[in-house]
Amino acid sequence: MSLTNAQPADAAKAAKSASHILATLPTAARNHALTVIYAALCASKEEILAANARDLTLAKKAAEYGELSLSIVSRLDLGKKGKWEDMLKGILDVRDLEDPGTPPIYQYSHLTDSEAIKLAKSHYEQSSMMG
């Protein structure tokens, strides 16, 4: 899916979905994906910053009409000194984190709703007996 012309809600849904997939990848695959994301952002910097400038113009108009807060507008500005670099550094920082293992929520992502409920009840009953 290309997000170049996607609506913000669609882009957010796609990002959330991708984050779930990324969280379950083996470390090497996750790190490779983050490196590719970093490289793609670097290669598209001018295009992204130009699109961000257009978005900021619209966001400022929305703020004038009370549809968006000025603090949100400020956070959207990738052209602010250091903002672009900090964003890219954040990607590399996440890539370089030690892998904590599979998060508990993803260990059970294959379960149906009823299986997940049974498991949760079982864990609750066990913890109730212990304390």
N, C-alpha and C positions, 0 to 999 in steps of 0.2 A: 504494500500500500504506500503510495506516495502521499506525503503530508504537505506538499508544496502549496496546494490551494485548498487544503482541508479547512473546514470550519473548526473553531477552537474546541467545541465539545467533542467533535469526532477525533481531533488530534489528541485530546486528553484521554479518551477511551482507548485509542490505539496505544498510547504511551503506557497506560495502566496495564493493558493486556501484555505488552512487550515486557514490562517489568516483572510480571509473574513468570514469563518464560525465562527471562534472563536470570532470575533468582534460582531456577532449578537446573541451570546448566552446570556442567563440570567447570572447575576453576579456569582451566586453560581456554575453554570455549568462551566463558564469560569475559575473561581478560582480552581475548582476541576481539570480541564484539565491541568492547569499550574502546579498544585501540582503533578499530575501524570507524566508530562514531567520532572519536577525537579527530582522526585524519579527515573525515568527510566535512566536519565543521571547519577545520582549518582551511581546507581547499575551497570552501564556499563562503568564506568570511565576508567578502565584499557584498555578495548577493544577499546574505542573511542580514547584514547591517543595513543595507538599503531597504529591505522589506521591513525591518524593525523600525526604521525611521518613518516609513509610511504608516505603520501600525501606531506609532507614537502620536502622529498627527491626528489620527482618528480617536485615539485614547484621550488626548488633550481636549478634543471637542466634546467627547462624552463626559469628561470631568467638568467642563464648563456647564453642561446641562444637568449636573448632579447624578449622572448615571454611573460614574466611576470615581473612586477617591483619588486624590492627588498622590497618596502614598503608593497606590497600585501603579499609577502612571510612572512614578519614579522607579519602581522596581522593574518595570518593563524595559527600561532604557539600557540596551546593550552597548550603547555608545559612550556611556559614562566611563570616566577614567578607571581602568582596572577591571571593569565588570566582565568584559569578554575574556580577558586573561584568567580571571578568577573562575569563571565558568569552565573553561578548558582545564584548568588545574584541578578542579573538583572531579572531573572525569578521570584524570590520571590518578588522583588520590584514591578514588573508589577502586580503580583497577589494581592499585598497589596494596590494597588491604589484604590482610591474611584471610583466607577462606575459613569462616566459622563453622562450616559444615552445612548440611541442609537445614534450613529453618523448620521448626516443628510444624508449622502450618502447611508446608509443602510436602511433608512426609505423608500426609493424609489426603492430598488433593485428589487422589484417585477414588476416594470413597463416595458412595451415593449419599444423599442427605440423610436417609434413614440410618445408614451405617455410621455416619459421622455422629448422629444423635446418640446412638447406642454406645459408641466409644466415649463420647463426652460424659454420658451418665455413668459409665463404668469407672472412668477416671474420678468423677465426683464422688461416687460411692466409696472408692478406695481411699480418697483423701479424707472423707468424713470419718472412716473407721480409724484412721491413723491419729486423728487429733480432734 
